[in-house]
Amino acid sequence: MISNAQEYDKAQEELRHLEDWLALLQRDNPVPTKGLTKAGIRKMISRLHEELAEFEGTQEV
C-alpha cells in the first residue's frame, strides 16, 4: 500500500514504465505470442491504479 507522497511518486513512475513496456510489446508483437507477459503487465498496471486511487482518496478526506 502507498502510505506517503514518495511512495506515490514511485508508483506513478513504475506505472509509466509498465505502460511504455506494454505499448512496446503490443507494437512489436501484435499477435498474442506473448499473451502471458502482456496479461501480467496489465495486472500490474491495474494494481498500481488501485493503489494510487486509494491513496488519492485518503488525501482528499
Beta strands, then each sheet from edge to edge (+ up, - down):
end
